[in-house]
Amino acid sequence: MQSDTYPKNPEEAKKMVKAFECKMCGECCYGEGGIFISDQEISEIAKFLDISRADFIRIYCEKRLGQTGIKTGKDGFCIFFDSEKQCLIHPAKPQRCRKWPFFSAIVKSKDNWDLAKDACPGINPECSFEEFVRQASKQSHQQKHIDTSVKNPGHCTGYTNTQNNT
């Protein structure tokens, strides 16, 4: 007996492919600005780094457009990105980072999705836009029901720490 969770034909199978699996390449960590963080995220990252909120803000943050954001290093990557170790704050990374690539601008626009798909090797090129949107909706729903604080560092999008380097 065939289960309802398995595709009934090859076209359905193509629609059900995993939309995103992080390749830990750092492409999404490159570029100026955009990683604005909330007061709660400041507290969580500071706690993860075992430093005060004030020190975290002074060392790692800057004000942009009236908001607190994570600095970019001289190489153009997020200050917490290391080419060998990847994200140095992965267990406490900001919500914006956890959401990639399921941003509303990408989910709402096939053109934006095509651009993101070309830039990010983790977005499955075999996945249809419709399936990407479906999985984005599921991901958003799951994140609302999961404690993503540093008390639960294993929750993240598409990441499996097999190297124990975080």
Backbone as CSV, one residue per row, in Angstrom:
resi,resn,N_x,N_y,N_z,CA_x,CA_y,CA_z,C_x,C_y,C_z
1,MET,0.838,-1.185,0.000,0.000,0.000,0.000,0.882,1.247,0.000
2,GLN,0.571,2.189,-0.891,1.357,3.402,-1.016,0.875,4.452,-0.017
3,SER,1.816,5.069,0.657,1.493,6.108,1.633,1.146,7.409,0.921
4,ASP,0.314,8.227,1.566,-0.043,9.522,1.010,1.120,10.509,1.030
5,THR,2.173,10.204,1.791,3.300,11.128,1.867,4.273,10.951,0.718
6,TYR,4.171,9.886,-0.043,5.068,9.656,-1.163,4.426,10.118,-2.451
7,PRO,5.220,10.662,-3.374,4.653,11.135,-4.633,4.107,9.976,-5.462
8,LYS,3.047,10.253,-6.172,2.395,9.223,-6.984,2.954,9.173,-8.398
9,ASN,3.661,10.240,-8.838,4.248,10.245,-10.170,5.511,11.106,-10.168
10,PRO,6.333,11.027,-11.215,7.598,11.786,-11.244,7.423,13.290,-11.145
11,GLU,6.347,13.840,-11.700,6.114,15.285,-11.620,5.881,15.718,-10.174
12,GLU,5.134,14.902,-9.426,4.930,15.198,-8.000,6.246,15.083,-7.239
13,ALA,7.062,14.102,-7.604,8.347,13.911,-6.937,9.226,15.147,-7.115
14,LYS,9.230,15.713,-8.313,10.034,16.910,-8.573,9.562,18.071,-7.701
15,LYS,8.265,18.181,-7.508,7.712,19.245,-6.688,8.091,19.085,-5.220
16,MET,8.343,17.854,-4.774,8.560,17.589,-3.352,10.031,17.592,-2.933
17,VAL,10.948,17.951,-3.819,12.352,17.964,-3.452,12.592,18.994,-2.350
18,LYS,13.634,18.779,-1.572,13.974,19.721,-0.511,14.394,21.041,-1.145
19,ALA,13.751,22.112,-0.758,13.981,23.417,-1.368,15.347,23.990,-1.036
20,PHE,15.815,23.748,0.182,17.060,24.373,0.621,17.814,23.459,1.566
21,GLU,19.102,23.362,1.330,19.999,22.667,2.241,21.299,23.458,2.268
22,CYS,21.597,24.027,3.418,22.755,24.903,3.556,24.036,24.158,3.180
23,LYS,24.845,24.788,2.356,26.130,24.222,1.924,27.291,24.816,2.715
24,MET,26.967,25.693,3.659,27.972,26.324,4.517,29.050,27.047,3.708
25,CYS,28.644,27.661,2.601,29.592,28.346,1.720,29.863,29.783,2.150
26,GLY,28.944,30.379,2.891,29.103,31.756,3.340,28.608,32.803,2.369
27,GLU,28.055,32.411,1.248,27.551,33.394,0.288,26.529,34.329,0.926
28,CYS,25.694,33.803,1.797,24.675,34.640,2.442,25.264,35.499,3.560
29,CYS,26.522,35.279,3.900,27.201,36.047,4.946,28.005,37.208,4.368
30,TYR,27.997,37.337,3.060,28.791,38.350,2.383,27.937,39.568,2.049
31,GLY,28.490,40.747,2.265,27.821,41.973,1.868,27.612,42.921,3.034
32,GLU,27.487,44.175,2.708,27.314,45.225,3.709,25.877,45.321,4.182
33,GLY,25.719,45.448,5.469,24.420,45.757,6.063,23.399,44.651,5.972
34,GLY,22.298,44.895,6.625,21.182,43.969,6.518,20.981,43.037,7.684
35,ILE,21.995,42.807,8.491,21.814,41.917,9.637,21.553,42.782,10.868
36,PHE,20.333,43.305,10.911,19.900,44.080,12.057,19.457,43.099,13.132
37,ILE,19.731,43.438,14.382,19.437,42.520,15.474,18.589,43.201,16.541
38,SER,17.748,42.391,17.154,16.854,42.882,18.207,17.586,42.912,19.548
39,ASP,16.965,43.542,20.523,17.538,43.556,21.878,17.696,42.133,22.412
40,GLN,16.708,41.280,22.154,16.794,39.896,22.609,17.971,39.180,21.950
41,GLU,18.173,39.406,20.652,19.291,38.757,19.955,20.631,39.271,20.475
42,ILE,20.698,40.560,20.803,21.920,41.106,21.398,22.231,40.355,22.685
43,SER,21.223,40.178,23.520,21.414,39.460,24.784,21.840,38.011,24.552
44,GLU,21.190,37.337,23.604,21.496,35.927,23.339,22.910,35.739,22.793
45,ILE,23.305,36.599,21.855,24.648,36.466,21.278,25.701,36.833,22.320
46,ALA,25.457,37.891,23.086,26.404,38.284,24.146,26.561,37.143,25.155
47,LYS,25.457,36.529,25.538,25.519,35.402,26.466,26.309,34.249,25.856
48,PHE,26.054,33.950,24.585,26.780,32.875,23.901,28.281,33.160,23.885
49,LEU,28.651,34.430,23.664,30.067,34.822,23.622,30.654,35.043,25.015
50,ASP,29.798,34.984,26.027,30.193,35.188,27.415,30.814,36.574,27.631
51,ILE,30.125,37.576,27.076,30.531,38.964,27.281,29.275,39.777,27.627
52,SER,29.486,40.979,28.111,28.343,41.834,28.457,27.675,42.343,27.179
53,ARG,26.422,42.757,27.337,25.705,43.366,26.204,26.462,44.599,25.713
54,ALA,26.927,45.416,26.633,27.633,46.645,26.272,28.897,46.334,25.469
55,ASP,29.659,45.337,25.916,30.864,44.953,25.174,30.511,44.388,23.803
56,PHE,29.455,43.581,23.737,29.041,43.027,22.450,28.708,44.146,21.471
57,ILE,27.927,45.101,21.919,27.528,46.217,21.055,28.747,47.036,20.638
58,ARG,29.621,47.316,21.588,30.803,48.136,21.302,31.746,47.453,20.309
59,ILE,31.945,46.144,20.451,32.929,45.426,19.639,32.363,44.956,18.295
60,TYR,31.147,44.470,18.298,30.633,43.754,17.130,29.498,44.442,16.368
61,CYS,29.012,45.556,16.885,27.841,46.170,16.253,28.116,47.590,15.793
62,GLU,27.198,48.065,14.941,27.215,49.450,14.501,25.779,49.886,14.264
63,LYS,25.562,51.184,14.367,24.236,51.741,14.099,24.141,52.042,12.613
64,ARG,23.057,51.554,12.015,22.776,51.828,10.607,21.290,52.081,10.462
65,LEU,20.959,53.159,9.816,19.555,53.486,9.582,18.752,53.470,10.882
66,GLY,19.390,53.892,11.975,18.722,53.957,13.262,18.546,52.617,13.954
67,GLN,19.168,51.572,13.420,19.054,50.234,14.014,20.438,49.687,14.332
68,THR,20.473,48.713,15.225,21.727,48.057,15.565,21.924,46.882,14.620
69,GLY,23.095,46.854,14.001,23.409,45.774,13.074,24.776,45.188,13.364
70,ILE,24.974,43.975,12.908,26.275,43.311,13.069,27.241,43.883,12.042
71,LYS,28.452,44.176,12.481,29.479,44.739,11.603,29.885,43.749,10.515
72,THR,30.437,44.317,9.463,31.026,43.543,8.383,32.538,43.669,8.519
73,GLY,33.256,42.578,8.311,34.714,42.608,8.387,35.333,43.261,7.162
74,LYS,36.638,43.444,7.191,37.367,44.055,6.074,37.225,43.241,4.783
75,ASP,36.966,41.947,4.920,36.819,41.075,3.751,35.421,41.142,3.139
76,GLY,34.517,41.911,3.755,33.168,42.051,3.235,32.177,41.043,3.786
77,PHE,32.649,40.105,4.594,31.778,39.108,5.210,31.355,39.575,6.596
78,CYS,30.274,39.002,7.096,29.855,39.236,8.476,31.068,39.027,9.379
79,ILE,31.171,39.852,10.392,32.313,39.776,11.299,32.414,38.407,12.003
80,PHE,31.306,37.676,12.046,31.305,36.362,12.688,31.514,35.209,11.716
81,PHE,31.778,35.506,10.444,32.008,34.435,9.475,33.496,34.155,9.370
82,ASP,33.856,32.887,9.476,35.230,32.416,9.323,35.232,31.398,8.180
83,SER,36.111,31.564,7.222,36.093,30.699,6.038,36.320,29.224,6.361
84,GLU,36.973,28.932,7.456,37.186,27.528,7.842,36.130,27.030,8.827
85,LYS,35.778,27.858,9.783,34.835,27.429,10.827,33.393,27.831,10.537
86,GLN,33.180,28.598,9.489,31.881,29.156,9.108,31.369,30.116,10.173
87,CYS,30.122,29.994,10.563,29.523,30.958,11.484,30.000,30.702,12.913
88,LEU,30.666,31.694,13.468,31.228,31.543,14.814,30.182,31.679,15.918
89,ILE,28.994,32.166,15.557,27.910,32.287,16.543,26.707,31.452,16.114
90,HIS,26.934,30.435,15.320,25.834,29.670,14.729,24.734,29.268,15.716
91,PRO,25.066,28.758,16.887,23.992,28.372,17.821,23.135,29.550,18.298
92,ALA,23.653,30.768,18.184,22.922,31.951,18.651,22.690,32.950,17.512
93,LYS,22.805,32.503,16.288,22.722,33.436,15.163,21.370,34.139,15.111
94,PRO,21.359,35.356,14.564,20.126,36.146,14.506,19.030,35.482,13.664
95,GLN,17.807,35.865,13.960,16.644,35.358,13.230,16.798,35.561,11.730
96,ARG,17.297,36.708,11.331,17.469,37.003,9.899,18.346,35.939,9.239
97,CYS,19.373,35.513,9.910,20.261,34.478,9.364,19.566,33.115,9.352
98,ARG,18.805,32.831,10.398,18.088,31.548,10.463,17.047,31.428,9.360
99,LYS,16.479,32.547,8.955,15.416,32.525,7.950,15.913,32.282,6.527
100,TRP,17.173,32.581,6.233,17.670,32.457,4.858,17.403,31.062,4.327
101,PRO,16.922,30.930,3.089,16.592,31.923,2.082,15.099,32.247,2.045
102,PHE,14.398,31.923,3.117,12.947,32.069,3.128,12.500,33.476,3.534
103,PHE,13.113,34.498,2.936,12.737,35.882,3.167,11.472,36.197,2.379
104,SER,10.651,37.085,2.902,9.390,37.396,2.230,9.618,37.938,0.818
105,ALA,10.661,38.725,0.606,10.928,39.266,-0.735,11.219,38.152,-1.743
106,ILE,11.789,37.052,-1.275,12.091,35.921,-2.160,10.852,35.044,-2.340
107,VAL,10.128,34.833,-1.271,8.938,33.981,-1.316,7.821,34.622,-2.146
108,LYS,7.765,35.950,-2.157,6.684,36.654,-2.852,6.976,36.942,-4.323
109,SER,8.201,36.690,-4.770,8.568,37.064,-6.132,9.394,35.970,-6.808
110,LYS,8.866,35.424,-7.880,9.600,34.406,-8.629,10.903,34.992,-9.177
111,ASP,10.888,36.258,-9.585,12.109,36.895,-10.088,13.177,36.961,-8.994
112,ASN,12.787,37.363,-7.784,13.736,37.400,-6.664,14.226,35.999,-6.321
113,TRP,13.328,35.026,-6.386,13.698,33.638,-6.122,14.728,33.166,-7.155
114,ASP,14.514,33.507,-8.420,15.477,33.131,-9.463,16.853,33.737,-9.179
115,LEU,16.888,35.004,-8.746,18.164,35.645,-8.407,18.830,34.950,-7.212
116,ALA,18.037,34.666,-6.186,18.579,33.997,-4.997,19.083,32.607,-5.357
117,LYS,18.348,31.909,-6.190,18.725,30.553,-6.608,20.058,30.576,-7.358
118,ASP,20.271,31.615,-8.170,21.537,31.737,-8.895,22.699,32.054,-7.957
119,ALA,22.439,32.778,-6.874,23.494,33.201,-5.951,23.799,32.180,-4.862
120,CYS,22.817,31.384,-4.477,22.971,30.491,-3.326,22.987,29.027,-3.775
121,PRO,24.114,28.340,-3.583,24.179,26.934,-3.987,23.324,26.005,-3.125
122,GLY,22.803,26.507,-2.017,21.959,25.683,-1.153,20.511,25.602,-1.605
123,ILE,20.101,26.525,-2.483,18.740,26.482,-3.010,18.721,25.471,-4.145
124,ASN,17.900,24.475,-4.013,17.840,23.374,-4.960,17.288,23.851,-6.307
125,PRO,18.094,23.782,-7.370,17.616,24.242,-8.681,16.512,23.355,-9.258
126,GLU,16.346,22.153,-8.704,15.293,21.237,-9.162,13.946,21.517,-8.500
127,CYS,13.960,22.378,-7.512,12.728,22.700,-6.781,11.933,23.749,-7.543
128,SER,10.644,23.542,-7.650,9.791,24.542,-8.293,9.585,25.728,-7.349
129,PHE,9.256,26.871,-7.910,8.971,28.040,-7.092,7.816,27.761,-6.148
130,GLU,6.792,27.087,-6.643,5.622,26.770,-5.828,5.999,25.903,-4.625
131,GLU,6.864,24.923,-4.844,7.312,24.061,-3.745,8.183,24.849,-2.767
132,PHE,9.009,25.751,-3.285,9.821,26.608,-2.430,8.925,27.428,-1.499
133,VAL,7.873,28.001,-2.053,6.926,28.805,-1.270,6.239,27.930,-0.227
134,ARG,5.852,26.722,-0.600,5.203,25.810,0.339,6.142,25.490,1.504
135,GLN,7.393,25.188,1.188,8.349,24.864,2.245,8.693,26.089,3.086
136,ALA,8.701,27.263,2.485,8.931,28.495,3.239,7.823,28.704,4.266
137,SER,6.597,28.447,3.856,5.458,28.588,4.755,5.570,27.600,5.913
138,LYS,5.952,26.377,5.602,6.127,25.345,6.633,7.256,25.740,7.585
139,GLN,8.357,26.231,7.039,9.513,26.656,7.841,9.120,27.792,8.776
140,SER,8.392,28.768,8.261,7.954,29.904,9.061,7.057,29.443,10.207
141,HIS,6.151,28.550,9.918,5.243,28.022,10.936,6.028,27.270,12.015
142,GLN,7.014,26.477,11.610,7.809,25.715,12.576,8.637,26.642,13.451
143,GLN,9.221,27.681,12.876,10.064,28.586,13.658,9.269,29.354,14.693
144,LYS,8.007,29.603,14.431,7.175,30.308,15.403,6.901,29.435,16.622
145,HIS,7.037,28.118,16.473,6.704,27.197,17.551,7.925,26.555,18.202
146,ILE,9.109,26.997,17.823,10.333,26.421,18.371,11.092,27.500,19.115
147,ASP,11.585,27.188,20.286,12.401,28.140,21.037,13.750,28.212,20.356
148,THR,14.043,29.337,19.732,15.296,29.477,18.996,16.359,30.216,19.807
149,SER,16.187,30.267,21.094,17.195,30.916,21.924,18.405,30.008,22.060
150,VAL,19.447,30.509,22.704,20.661,29.720,22.867,20.454,28.508,23.761
151,LYS,19.294,28.413,24.416,18.990,27.217,25.190,18.787,26.020,24.268
152,ASN,18.475,26.293,23.010,18.215,25.244,22.028,19.105,25.481,20.809
153,PRO,20.444,25.316,20.941,21.341,25.686,19.860,21.276,24.772,18.645
154,GLY,20.606,23.652,18.724,20.573,22.738,17.592,19.594,23.126,16.517
155,HIS,18.694,24.090,16.788,17.700,24.458,15.781,18.289,25.461,14.806
156,CYS,18.227,25.118,13.562,18.653,26.041,12.524,18.169,25.534,11.186
157,THR,18.336,26.332,10.189,17.863,25.976,8.864,18.955,25.257,8.096
158,GLY,18.748,23.991,7.833,19.622,23.255,6.938,21.030,23.015,7.421
159,TYR,21.330,23.143,8.688,22.696,23.018,9.163,22.835,21.778,10.032
160,THR,23.856,21.018,9.774,24.203,19.893,10.618,25.660,20.041,10.971
161,ASN,25.959,20.175,12.239,27.339,20.358,12.662,28.006,18.999,12.798
162,THR,28.668,18.589,11.736,29.357,17.300,11.765,30.827,17.471,12.094
163,GLN,31.285,18.731,12.137,32.704,18.987,12.381,32.975,19.462,13.801
164,ASN,31.917,19.685,14.580,32.058,20.198,15.945,32.964,21.419,16.002
165,ASN,32.729,22.345,15.107,33.602,23.516,15.048,32.879,24.822,15.359
166,THR,31.728,24.760,15.972,31.047,26.012,16.293,31.317,26.425,17.706
